[in-house]
Amino acid sequence: MIKVAIADDHALVREGLKTMLNNSPDAGINLVDEVESGTDLVQLLNQIEVDVVLMDISMPDMDGLQATRQIKQQHPLVKVLILSMLEDERFVVEAMQAGATGYLTKTVSRKELVRAIQITAGGEVYIGTHISLKLLGKIPLEDSKTPTPEEKSDSNLTKRELEVLSLIAQGFTTTQMADKLFTSKRTIESHRQHLLEKTNSKNTASLIAYAATHHLLN
């Protein structure tokens, strides 16, 4: 079972999330507790075992980004899935840089919420569909414009690598990417490694943050 905790200062949101998760009995998710601030969450994680945290950004006392940084320092195995009304890409970037494993908006469906929890619990990054469409819409298509020398040195990604990057940002697993691109999992892992090396990123989260803050997404 995936042990989940909710951190949100709005009781109505917490109740809604509990209802969504309780209506997914076959998802392998167990809601262990809920808190209303980042400070309370940090204290909670010192007391009980949690796999994934559903974290709001805007909270009193300690906001979600501050709490994420502290959690990743003290409990590096805990996955943080941001769940916010904030849709601007800069918040996605900040969340990834803080150590979050995923980002969803509060308009998310029950089905996507469950899928995001399952994917992030497995250690893969998940960016919500709504956010992904906004970000991916800013990735320049091949030959859509002539890149400057600076842009070339910043990215230098092949068309296939951009396709893999797009699927990573949409939350596809390695197996799903291999199926969609009609290739092997080993090839997908090779593309992922090349992406990390070319962007000098440490992991998938920092890769997405890099893509959003460089010429790839603007």
Secondary structure, DSSP 8 states (H G I E B T S, - for coil): -EEEEEE-S-HHHHHHHHHHHHT-TTS-EEEEEEESSHHHHHHHHTTS--SEEEE-S--SSS-HHHHHHHHHHH-TTSEEEEEES---HHHHHHHHHHT-SEEEETT--HHHHHHHHHHHHTT--EE-HHHHHHHHTTS--TTSS---HHHHHH----HHHHHHHHHHHTT--HHHHHHHTTS-HHHHHHHHHHHHHHHT-SSHHHHHHHHHHSGGG-
